[in-house]
Amino acid sequence: MKRDIYKESLSLHLKKKGKLSIRSKIRIKDKNSLSLAYTPGVAEACRAIHYNPSLIYDLTIKHNSVAVVSDGSAVLGLGNIGAEASLPVMEGKALLFKELAGIDAFPICIRTQEIEKIVEIVEAISPVFGGINLEDFSAPRCFEIERKLKEKLGIPVFHDDQHGTAVVVLAALINALKITGKKKENTSVVINGAGAAGIAIAHFLHRAGFPDIVVCDSRGIIHRGRDKGMNPYKREILEFTNEENLKGSLEDAVRGRDIFIGVSAPGVLTPQMVKKMGKDPIILAMANPEPEINPKVALEAGAKIVGTGRSDYPNQINNVLGFPGIFRGALDVRAKGINEEMKIAASQALAEVLSEKELREDRILPLPLDKRVVPQVAKAVAESAKRTGLSRI
């Protein structure tokens, strides 16, 4: 009998009544322990922080805490389902922070989708947290929310749907290029999908040294002079993408290209399109739950390497390979933010988790629960924060 993963998951949530709880570090067993943990003794910790605010990292949970914040406007493949319905996902994210990186993460689901209110709320609660993980905010609002929070807060603000995806995609490409023998400087990339993930991947790959990138959305190739379906973020990427100003459909975009990255919709990449790509093409088809092309079909059409967002196919492009280690490294050095250098360091460290012997066409990334991932990524991120002046210690 085929498993019904949705029914099993619902049963688990009903049984446990959620996935999180709070556990104390100090036991209150008598009057003395009460007076130390709470009044009157706690006043000394309050005074210490008042006179030296940096001591909040030494005397409270802030040194190891992350807020997982969402407004429920773009949850998984479910769309705008609201704050309450997003809570199971945010609990799950917090669970992964704890289980994989030992980070105390709290789900914060906000019942408003107004940008300024969201920014105001997150800024107001930020004293508790060493970092902010933005999750499942719809585009293009997510870009503005992240930008404003980065300007206001002196702690890491990281929209995982953008940057976590981009970090793992780059790691996958680093290893895929090793297998194909190609160099990033000589490869051409097409990204299908111009939402949060697609725009972020384009920026990140450009920063990482991929010179030839074309981005498509549901209307086709994003090019200079196009008016329909455009926004400021699509126009911005034209500063470094589509240098030849190609026009047309996705089929036109993939012709002769080495790499296809899909963060879009099921079934948009056909076998005929794959056959028209360059030699030994790399395909990362990450639409969920159904990818842009079935991996088996893509391989039969001539793809050399295929990755998806699913766990039941090889080469899963999963954000869980990125965000726990990235935040672990940032928190370890009390980082003021997460910059591009730290993210590139994370990608390189993730790619290097696999040895040359482990690397193969159906294994370009470690498995999501590989215990080597978080320590190696965290170390690389922490060192990069120190080099680039974002470390407080």
N, C-alpha and C positions, 0 to 999 in steps of 0.2 A: 504494500500500500504506500502511495506517495505521501510524503510528509506535507502537512499544511503548516508552514512556518508561521503564518500570520495567526492562525488559531492557537498554536503552541505559545507564541509570544504573548498574546492576549491573556491566556491562562496563567502564564508566569507573572504578568503584571497584577492580575487579580489576586493571585496567591500572596505575593509579597507586598501588595499595596504600595507600589512604587519601588524604585531601585536604590534609594539613598536614605541614610540616617546620619545623625551627628553623634560622634563618640568623643568623650572628654579625655583629656590627657592627665587630669588630676582627679583623684577620688576624694569626695567629701564624706569623710567617715566620722568626724567629730567636730566640736566647736572650734578647735585650733585650726584645722584644715579649712574650715569655712571662713575664718577670719583672715587667712592668708590668700585664699583664692578670690574672696569677695571682700565686703566691708569688714573692718576698716583698712586692712592691709593693702588692698588694691589701689588705694589712693596714692601710694608712693609711685606705682607704675604710671598712673595718670599724670602726676606732677613731673615725672622724668620726661615723658613725651611732650608735655606742655613746654618745658624749657629747652628740650632738644628733640624736635620732631622726627629726626632720623631714627631715634630709638624705637619708633613704632615697629620697625622691622625686627628688632631684637626682643621686644616685649609682647608682641601680639601675633595673631595668625597671618598678618599681612605678608610676611616673608614667603609664604607658601600657599597663597590663595589666589584663585582666578574666578571671576564672574563669567558665567556662560550666559550671554544676553541675547534674547530674541524678541521680536514683535510678532512672530508667527506668520509673516507675510509671504514666505517662500520656503515652506517646509518640505524637505525631501522632494518627491514627485507629486506631492499633494496640493501644492499651491498655497494660497492665502487662507489658512484655516484658523488663524487667530492665536492669541497668547495661550489660552487654556489648553487648546489641542496640541500646542507645540511642546508642552511641558514634558511628555515622555521622551522626546528626542533630547531635550536639554538635560534631563536626568541621565540619559544614556551617555551623553558627552561628558558630563561630570564624573560618571562612573569610570569611563576610560581614562580620564585624567588621573584618578586615584589609583586604579589598578595598574596602569602602565608606567606612571611617572611619580606616584606618591604625592600628587598635588591635591590639595583640598579645593574642589571646585563646587560652586553653588549655581543652580539654575535660577536665572532671573528672567521671567517672562513678563513683558510690559504690555499693558492693555491700551496702547495707543500706537498709531502708525504715522504720527506727525514727527518730522525730523527734529525740529527744535525741542519738542517735549522729550523725545528719546534721549537726545544729547544732554538735556538738563537733568534728567533722572539718573543717567549713568554717571555724570559728573558728580552728582550729589552723593551717590553711594560709593564712590571710588576710594575714600579713605580706608575701607576695609580690605581692598584687594591689591595684590601685587601685579595683576594683569587683567585685561579685559579681552575675552574671546567673543567676538560677534558672530552670530550664527543665524542662518536662514532669514536674512533680510533681503527683500527684493531689490533688483537693479532697476533703475540707476540710483535709487535712494541710498543703497548701501555704501556707495562711493562717498557721498556727501556726509553721511553719518560717521564713517571712519575718519574722514579728513578732519571734521570738526573736533572729534574726540582726541585725535592725535595732537591737535593744536592746544587743547585745554588741559590734557592730563600728562603727567610726567612718568607714566608707567606704560608698559607695552599694551598696545591696542592692535588686535589682529583679527581680521575678518577671514575666518578659515575657508569659507566657500571660495574666496579669491586666492589668498596667498598659500593656504595649505595645499590646495589643488595644484597650484603652480609649482610649489616646491617638489611635490611628488612626481609631477610630470617631468620636470627637468631631470630628476634623478633617474627616471625610467629612460629618458632619451640618452643620458650619459652612457648608460650601460648598453642600450640598444645600438648606439653608434659604435661601441667597442666591437660588438658582434658583427655588424655589417662592414666594419672597416672604413666607415665614412667619417668625415670631419665636419663639425658644426659649421665651420666657415664656408663649406662648399655645399651645404644642404639647403633645400627649400622646404618651407613649412606652410601648410594651410590649416587654419583653425576654423572650425565650423561651430558657430555659437558666439554671440557678442553680448552675453550677459555678464554677470559678475566674474565667473570663472574664465570665460573666453578673453575678456579685456585684460584681466590680471595675467593670464598666461602669455598673452602677446607682449605686454610690458616686460615681464620677467625674462622671457626667452631673448628678447632684444637686449636687455641688460646683460644677459649671460653670454652674448656673443653670436647669436643666430642672426645673420644679416638679411635673410630673404624670407619674409613672412607676409602672408596674405590672409585676411580675416573675412569670413562670410557670415551673414545672418540669414534669416528666413527669406529675405528678398534677393539674396545673392551676394556677389562680391562687394565689399565696402570700398568705394573708390571716390576720388576727388571729383566734385561736381554733382554727386548724388544728393538728392534732397529728401526723398521719401524714406521714412523709417530711421532717420538719423537722430543723434543726440550729441551733446558736447563730448561725451566719452568716446564715441565712435569717431568723431572728427579728430579728436586728440591723437588716436593711434595712427591716423594717416600721416602723422609727422615722421613715422619710421616704418610703416608697413606699405605694401603694394607700391613700390617705387616705380614700377612700369605702368601704374594706373590701369591694371586689367579690369575689364568689365564682364559681366555675364553671370552665369549660374555656378553652383558648386561643381558641376561637371567640368566647366571651363577652368575653375580654380585648381582642381586636383591634377589636371593634365601635366604629366612630366614631373610632378613633385615627389619629393622623397618621404615626407612625413605628413600624415593626416592626424589631427587632434580634434576629436569630437566632444563637445560639451553642449549638445543640442537636442536632437529628437531621434526616436527609433527609425531605423530603416532608410535613412537619407543617403547613405553611401551604398551604391550598388556594385556588384561584381564587375560590371563593365567599366565603372569608374576606376576601380582598383587596377584593372588591366591596363589602363591608360596612364597610370602613375609611373614614376621612374623605376629604375632597377632596384629590386629588393626593398620595397617600400615598408615603412614602419607605420602601423596604424594603432592609435590609442582611441578606441571608440567607447566613450565613458558615459553615454546617456544611460539613465537608470529608470525603470528596471530593465528595459530592453535597449541594447546598444545600437549605434548607428548602422552597424553591420554585424551579423553573426560571425564570431571568430572563425568557425570552421569554413564558412563561405568565403571569408576574406583570405584565408590561407590557400584555399583551392583556387582562388582568383590570382594568386601570385604574391600575396603579402609575405614578407620574411618574418616579421614579428608583429603580433597582435596583443594588445592589452585592452582590458575593459574595467568598468567599475564594479564588476560582480565578483563574488567570492567563489562561484562555482565554475569559473573559467581561469586558465592560467594568467599570470601577469596582472593581478588586481591592482589598479591604481586607487589606493585607499588613503584618505587623509589621515587615518590613524597612524600611518607611518611618519607623519610630519609633526602635527601639533603637540603631542605629549613631550617629545624631545625638545622642540623649539621653546616651549614655555618652561620646561625644566632648566634648560640652559640660561634663559633670560632671568628666571627667578634666582638661580644660583648666584648670579652676579648683581642682582638687584638692578636690572637694566632699566634705563629710562625709556626705552622703546625697542622696536624691532626694525632694523633697517635692511636694505637690499643685500648688503654684504653678509649679514647674519643669515638671511634666507638662502643665499647661494651656498654659504658654508654648510647649511643644513642639507641641501640637495647633494652636495659632493660627499658629505659624510654618509648619507643614506645610500648612495650608489656604491660606496666603498665597503659597506657591510658585507656584501657578497664577494668572496674571493674569486680569482680567475677560474678555479676549478668548479665553483658553484654556478658560475654564470653560464646561461644557455638561452636558446631562443624562447623557451617557455618559462624562463625564470630570470627576468631582468630586474626584479625587485625582491627584497626579503618578504617573507610572509608577514601579515599584519601583527602577529603576536610573537615575532622573533625577539627574544630577550636582548639581543645585541643592539637593537635599533635605538632605543631611547638613550642609553649611555653615550653612544658614539655621536648621535646628533646633538645631544645636550652639550657635550664637551666642545664640539666644533662651534656651536652657537655662542657659548660662553666666551671662548677664546676670541671669536670675531667681535663680540661686544666690547671686550677689553681693547682690542686693536683699534677699533673705530670710535672709542671714547664714549660709549653708551653705558659702560659699567660703573656702578657706584662703589664697588669694592674691588 
